[in-house]
Amino acid sequence: MQQGVLPIQCEVERAGVQVTGRGGLLPYLDLMAKVELWELAGRLVKARSGSQGWSDGQLVAGVVLVNLAGGSCVDDLRLLESDAGLGALVRQAEVQGMSRQERRAFERRHRKGRQRALPSESALRRFLEASHDESYEAGRKESLAAGVKAYIPKPNAVLSGLMELNAEVVSKMLHWAPLPVATLDMDATLVETTKDEALFCYKHFRAYQPLNVWLAERQLMLWSEFRDGNVPAGHEQLRVFQDALGRLPSSVGKVRLRSDSAGYQWDLLKYCAEGQNKRFGVIDFAVSADVSKEFRQAVHETPSDAWQPLVRRADGMEITTGQEWAEVCFVPNQIGHKKGGPVYRFLAIREPLRQLELSGVEPTQQALPFPVIEQGGVKYKLFGVVTNLEQPGDEVIWWLRERCGKSEEAHSIMKSDLAGGTLPSKFFGANAAWWQIMLLAFNFNSAMKHLVLGGAWASRRLKALRFGFINVVGRIVHHARHMVMKLASCRETTELIIGARQRILALAPLSG
């Protein structure tokens, strides 16, 4: 009987043949084994008590693989489970480094015999919900009833373990790529959702709003705190920043901070400028400043000859931007009464408005989503920056702006290329756990691109990696107690995968 337009028949492959369509996930499994993900998860997360059933490491690794393979929900585990070849690779990876006795004990976790390579959907949901605590909902209701909108529940032991797991993996990756100076970019992102339990954000849709700390030099997400959508991005930024600082490895000797206007919090700025951190001392920063009434007045009082063109320099060329900058004499009340304190420099950036006023529309009706100032008969967009750096103002501005594109790109990858944009549960803690494991997948992929593959692959999105690296057909063959994956790909792709595995193998051993 003809099945389709083309004279091609589809049949089910005979049982026992192990073929995978995701052979390029093998180097990722190598990298996960190299950082000892399964052992780390068991030591830090501790959601699974006893010696029966799926381990913490197996559950975490399952979600990481779902993210890397392109899945977006818990049920996508079923699709990965049907990939028999990938299942064989996973089984080998999770017992890597174990003695024969340890392997036998590991296999005995399943009393009726292990039937699956990856956890079931129900087991994963129970694991995620272990990160939820009923006190979360009670605390949220109490805070809303009391008129306190910015409520951040304290994570329970399981969720804290997942956060520490991600930070530990980042620390191990920095063991292979030491970083003497770390630039931390703080930024929040909105994760839109239709769940009734989610609260409305400032953009008037239901969302969650994680606050993230991005390690710019290594393109890794060091720390992230999952929050309700109604929590302002600037709320308790100092505490989150301190949490991130505490997770940096000893190889980091100096820290710099960048943030948008959500980071314009004087407790945070004073903490950095006054050297309150015992380990790092004074922390250099550049933060977008609020354009307040007083700041506008200081800009008005700035002499016209103080304004300098803001020029972009690229490939030995100077590119005019149409913007101008000036250092303004602005001393906020928060720092105006302290003698001998650190110096806070305020920079103003103005850009002429190019859009003409609409005829028939009153000026008061033309509300603009950015600050505006009029000087010399010209209307300008106005932006502010506060910093404790001593470099020329234009260099500070360009350094701050490096944050914008990269952190926003990272947020896009987390929510679109990975599964961060599709949250699995009505429970806050379960969604927070899903987000933390997604960050693990993000960091493994970033390390694969920059630390292992390099070259043109470092700038490619995950979509390109799936097409040219991950989605490679391979057949698993067992021979003389060895496992072999025969790749059905061109020589170039095969050499790329083998080369990646060899570079991972050559990475220095981890200490401790």
C-alpha positions in Angstrom: 0.0 0.0 0.0 1.4 3.4 -1.0 2.1 5.7 2.0 2.7 9.0 0.3 3.3 10.9 -2.9 6.9 9.7 -3.1 7.5 6.0 -3.7 9.1 5.6 -0.3 7.9 3.3 2.5 8.3 4.0 6.2 8.8 1.1 8.6 9.7 0.8 12.2 13.3 -0.2 12.8 13.8 -3.6 14.4 14.1 -3.7 18.1 17.6 -3.5 19.6 19.0 -1.1 17.0 20.4 2.0 18.8 20.4 5.0 16.5 20.4 8.7 17.5 19.6 11.8 15.6 21.5 13.9 18.1 25.0 12.5 17.9 26.4 16.0 18.5 25.2 15.9 22.1 28.0 13.5 22.9 30.6 16.3 23.4 28.1 18.0 25.7 27.9 14.8 27.7 31.7 14.7 27.8 31.7 18.3 29.2 29.0 17.4 31.7 31.1 14.4 32.9 34.2 16.5 33.0 32.6 19.0 35.5 31.2 16.0 37.4 27.6 17.2 37.0 25.9 14.0 38.3 28.1 13.9 41.4 27.7 17.7 42.0 23.9 17.5 41.7 23.7 14.7 44.2 26.0 16.6 46.7 24.4 20.1 46.4 20.7 19.6 45.5 19.7 16.6 47.7 16.1 16.5 46.6 16.2 12.7 46.3 16.6 11.0 49.7 17.5 7.3 50.0 19.1 5.0 47.4 16.0 4.2 45.3 14.7 5.8 42.1 16.1 8.5 39.9 19.0 10.4 41.3 19.3 14.2 41.5 22.0 14.1 38.8 19.9 12.1 36.4 17.0 14.4 36.8 19.1 17.6 36.3 21.0 16.1 33.3 17.7 15.1 31.7 16.4 18.7 31.8 19.8 20.0 30.5 19.5 17.6 27.5 15.9 18.6 26.8 17.1 22.3 26.6 20.1 21.5 24.4 18.1 19.3 22.1 15.5 22.0 21.5 12.7 20.9 23.9 10.6 23.3 25.7 8.5 21.4 28.3 8.6 18.4 30.7 6.7 16.2 28.2 9.6 16.5 25.7 11.5 14.0 27.9 9.3 11.4 26.2 10.8 12.4 22.8 14.3 12.1 24.0 13.6 8.8 25.7 12.5 7.4 22.3 16.0 8.2 21.0 17.6 4.8 21.9 21.1 5.8 20.7 21.1 9.0 22.9 19.8 6.8 25.8 22.9 4.5 25.5 25.2 7.6 25.5 23.5 9.0 28.6 23.7 5.7 30.5 27.5 5.6 29.8 28.0 9.3 30.8 26.2 9.0 34.2 28.4 6.2 35.4 31.7 7.6 34.1 34.4 7.4 36.8 32.5 4.9 39.0 34.1 1.7 40.1 32.4 -1.6 39.2 30.9 -1.8 42.7 29.6 1.7 42.5 28.0 1.0 39.1 26.2 -2.0 40.4 24.9 0.0 43.4 23.8 2.7 41.0 21.9 0.3 38.8 20.2 -1.2 41.9 18.4 2.1 42.5 15.6 0.7 40.3 14.2 -2.3 42.2 12.2 -3.6 39.2 15.1 -3.1 36.8 15.8 0.1 34.9 13.6 0.4 31.8 14.3 4.0 30.8 17.5 5.9 30.1 15.9 9.3 31.1 13.5 10.0 33.9 9.8 9.9 33.4 7.7 13.1 33.1 6.0 12.4 36.5 9.3 11.9 38.2 10.6 15.1 36.8 7.5 17.0 37.9 7.9 15.7 41.5 11.5 16.7 41.4 10.7 20.3 40.3 7.9 20.6 42.9 10.4 19.7 45.6 11.8 23.2 45.1 8.4 24.7 46.0 7.4 25.5 49.6 3.8 26.4 50.6 5.2 29.3 52.6 6.0 31.0 49.2 2.3 31.4 48.5 1.4 32.3 52.1 4.1 35.0 52.2 3.0 36.4 48.9 -0.6 36.7 50.0 0.4 38.3 53.3 2.6 40.9 51.5 -0.1 41.8 49.0 -2.7 42.1 51.7 -0.3 44.4 53.6 0.3 46.5 50.5 3.9 45.3 50.1 4.2 44.3 46.5 7.9 43.5 46.4 8.0 40.1 48.0 10.9 37.7 47.3 10.5 34.3 49.0 13.6 32.7 50.5 14.5 29.6 48.4 14.2 26.3 50.2 17.1 23.8 50.4 16.5 22.2 47.1 16.2 25.4 45.1 19.2 26.8 46.9 21.1 23.7 45.9 20.2 24.2 42.3 21.4 27.8 42.4 24.7 26.7 44.0 25.0 23.9 41.4 25.0 26.4 38.6 27.5 28.7 40.4 29.8 25.7 41.0 29.7 24.7 37.4 30.6 28.2 36.3 33.5 28.1 38.9 34.8 24.9 37.3 34.6 26.4 33.9 36.7 29.4 35.1 39.2 26.9 36.3 40.0 26.2 32.6 39.7 29.9 31.6 41.0 31.9 34.6 39.8 35.4 34.8 41.7 38.0 36.8 39.2 40.8 36.2 35.5 40.0 36.1 32.8 42.4 34.7 29.4 41.6 36.1 26.3 42.9 34.3 23.2 43.0 36.4 19.9 43.0 34.4 16.4 41.7 34.9 14.3 40.1 32.2 10.5 39.5 31.9 9.3 35.9 31.2 5.8 36.3 30.0 3.3 33.6 31.0 -0.5 32.9 31.0 -0.5 31.2 34.3 -3.1 32.5 36.7 -0.7 32.3 39.6 1.7 34.8 38.0 1.5 38.4 38.9 1.3 41.4 36.6 4.5 43.2 35.7 5.0 46.9 35.0 4.2 46.3 31.3 0.7 45.0 32.4 1.0 41.3 31.5 1.5 38.3 33.7 5.2 37.4 34.1 8.1 36.4 36.2 11.1 38.7 36.4 14.4 36.9 37.2 17.3 39.2 38.1 20.5 38.0 36.5 24.2 38.5 37.0 26.1 38.0 33.7 29.8 37.3 33.6 30.7 39.3 30.5 34.2 38.2 29.7 33.3 34.5 29.6 29.7 34.8 28.4 28.4 32.8 31.4 25.4 33.4 33.7 26.9 33.4 37.1 23.9 34.0 39.3 20.1 34.4 38.9 17.3 35.0 41.4 13.9 34.0 40.2 11.2 36.6 41.1 7.6 37.5 40.6 6.8 39.8 37.8 5.6 42.7 40.1 9.0 42.9 41.9 10.9 45.9 40.6 14.2 45.1 38.9 16.1 47.4 41.3 14.7 45.8 44.5 17.4 44.4 46.7 20.0 44.5 44.0 22.8 44.9 46.5 22.0 41.6 48.2 21.9 39.8 44.8 25.2 41.4 43.8 26.8 40.3 47.1 25.5 36.7 46.5 27.1 36.7 43.0 30.4 38.1 44.4 30.6 35.2 46.9 30.4 32.7 44.0 33.4 34.0 42.1 36.4 31.7 42.2 39.7 32.7 43.9 41.3 33.4 40.5 39.2 36.6 40.2 41.1 39.5 41.8 39.1 42.5 40.7 35.4 43.1 39.9 33.6 45.7 37.8 29.9 46.4 37.7 27.6 47.6 34.9 23.8 48.1 35.1 20.9 50.0 33.6 18.9 52.5 35.7 17.5 49.7 37.9 21.0 49.6 39.5 20.8 53.3 40.4 20.5 52.3 44.1 22.6 54.3 46.5 23.2 51.4 48.8 24.7 49.4 45.8 26.7 52.4 44.5 28.2 53.2 48.0 29.0 49.6 48.6 31.1 49.6 45.4 32.6 53.0 45.7 33.5 52.8 49.4 35.2 49.5 49.1 32.8 47.8 51.6 33.5 44.3 50.1 36.5 42.8 52.1 37.7 40.7 49.3 37.5 43.0 46.3 37.7 46.4 47.9 36.6 49.3 45.6 34.6 48.0 42.7 34.6 50.1 39.5 31.1 50.7 38.1 29.1 52.5 35.5 25.4 52.7 35.9 22.6 54.5 34.0 21.4 57.3 36.3 17.9 58.6 36.8 17.1 61.8 35.0 15.7 63.6 38.0 14.6 67.3 38.2 17.9 68.1 39.9 19.9 66.3 37.2 18.1 68.2 34.5 18.9 71.5 36.3 22.6 70.5 36.4 22.5 69.8 32.7 20.9 73.2 32.0 23.7 74.8 33.9 26.4 73.0 31.9 28.3 75.4 29.6 27.7 74.9 25.9 31.4 74.4 25.3 31.5 71.5 27.7 29.6 69.3 25.3 31.7 66.9 23.1 30.7 64.7 20.2 30.3 61.1 21.1 32.3 59.2 18.4 32.4 55.5 17.9 35.7 54.1 16.9 35.7 50.8 14.9 38.4 49.2 12.6 40.5 52.4 12.8 37.6 54.6 11.7 35.6 57.2 13.6 31.8 57.1 13.2 29.7 60.0 14.2 26.6 59.1 16.3 24.9 62.5 16.4 25.1 62.3 20.2 27.0 64.6 22.6 28.2 64.1 26.1 29.4 66.3 29.0 30.4 65.9 32.6 27.9 67.7 34.8 28.3 69.1 38.2 25.6 67.1 40.0 25.8 66.2 43.7 22.7 64.2 44.9 21.6 64.6 48.5 22.6 61.0 49.3 26.3 61.9 49.0 26.3 65.6 49.5 27.1 65.6 53.2 30.0 63.3 53.5 33.5 64.7 53.5 36.4 62.7 52.2 34.1 60.2 50.5 34.6 58.6 47.1 34.1 60.7 44.0 30.9 60.0 41.9 31.1 61.4 38.4 27.9 62.1 36.5 27.8 62.2 32.7 25.0 63.4 30.5 24.3 62.3 27.0 22.0 64.2 24.7 20.7 63.4 21.2 18.6 65.8 19.0 15.1 64.7 18.4 14.7 64.1 14.7 10.9 63.5 14.7 8.9 66.7 14.0 5.9 67.5 16.0 2.6 66.3 14.5 0.3 68.9 13.2 -3.0 69.1 15.1 -1.6 67.3 18.1 -1.0 69.3 21.3 2.5 69.0 22.7 1.1 67.8 26.0 -0.4 64.8 24.2 2.9 63.7 22.7 4.2 61.7 25.7 7.6 60.2 25.0 9.0 57.0 26.6 12.3 58.7 27.4 13.5 61.9 29.1 13.6 65.1 27.0 15.3 68.4 27.6 15.3 71.6 25.5 18.5 73.7 25.1 19.1 76.5 22.7 15.8 75.9 21.0 16.6 72.3 20.3 14.9 69.3 21.9 17.1 66.4 23.0 16.8 62.9 24.3 18.6 63.0 27.7 20.4 60.1 29.4 22.5 60.0 32.5 25.4 57.9 33.8 27.1 57.7 37.2 30.5 56.1 37.6 33.6 56.1 39.8 35.9 55.4 36.9 38.6 58.0 36.1 38.8 57.3 32.3 37.5 59.9 29.8 33.8 60.2 29.8 33.3 58.8 26.3 35.2 55.7 27.1 33.0 55.1 30.2 29.9 55.5 28.1 31.0 53.0 25.4 32.1 50.5 28.1 28.7 50.8 29.7 26.9 50.3 26.4 28.8 47.0 25.8 26.4 45.6 28.3 23.2 46.2 26.4 23.6 44.0 23.4 25.1 41.0 25.1 22.9 40.7 28.1 19.8 41.2 26.0 21.0 38.5 23.5 21.6 36.2 26.5 18.0 36.7 27.7 16.7 36.0 24.2 18.7 32.7 24.0 17.4 31.7 27.5 13.8 32.4 26.6 13.7 31.4 22.9 16.5 29.0 22.0 16.3 27.3 25.4 13.3 26.4 27.6 13.4 29.5 29.9 10.4 31.1 28.2 8.0 28.1 28.8 7.5 27.5 32.5 6.1 24.1 33.5 4.1 24.6 36.6 1.6 26.8 38.6 4.1 26.5 41.5 6.6 29.4 41.9 9.3 27.1 43.2 9.0 24.5 40.4 9.3 27.3 37.8 12.3 28.7 39.6 13.9 25.2 39.5 13.2 24.9 35.8 14.8 28.3 35.3 18.0 27.3 37.2 18.5 24.1 35.3 17.9 26.0 32.0 20.8 28.2 33.1 23.0 25.1 33.4 22.2 24.2 29.8 22.9 27.8 28.8 26.4 27.7 30.5 27.3 24.3 29.0 26.4 25.6 25.6 28.4 28.8 26.1 31.4 26.8 27.3 31.1 24.5 24.3 31.1 27.5 21.9 33.9 29.6 23.5 36.0 27.1 25.4 35.8 24.0 23.1 34.8 24.9 19.6 36.0 28.5 19.3 36.4 30.2 15.9 33.3 31.0 14.0 31.2 28.8 16.3 31.7 31.2 19.3 29.3 33.7 17.8 26.7 31.3 16.5 23.2 30.9 18.1 22.0 27.6 19.4 19.9 27.1 16.3 23.0 27.0 14.1 24.7 24.6 16.5 21.7 22.2 16.4 21.7 22.3 12.6 25.4 21.9 12.0 26.7 20.2 15.2 24.1 18.6 17.4 21.6 17.0 15.0 24.0 14.4 13.6 22.8 10.8 13.0 24.8 8.2 14.7 24.5 4.4 15.2 25.7 2.9 18.5 27.7 -0.3 18.2 28.9 -2.5 21.1 32.0 -4.5 20.4 34.5 -6.1 22.8 33.1 -4.3 25.8 33.5 -0.9 24.0 30.8 1.4 22.8 31.3 3.0 19.4 29.1 5.7 17.7 29.3 5.5 13.9 28.4 9.0 12.6 26.4 9.3 9.4 27.8 12.8 8.5 30.4 14.4 6.3 34.0 14.1 7.2 34.2 17.8 8.3 31.4 17.4 10.9 32.8 14.1 12.1 36.2 15.7 12.6 34.6 18.7 14.4 32.9 16.4 16.9 35.9 14.2 17.5 38.1 17.3 17.9 35.7 18.8 20.4 35.8 15.6 22.5 39.6 15.6 22.4 39.8 19.2 23.6 37.5 18.4 26.4 39.6 15.4 27.4 42.7 17.6 27.4 41.2 20.1 29.8 43.2 20.3 33.0 41.9 18.1 35.9 39.7 19.8 38.4 41.2 20.3 41.9 38.9 19.4 44.8 
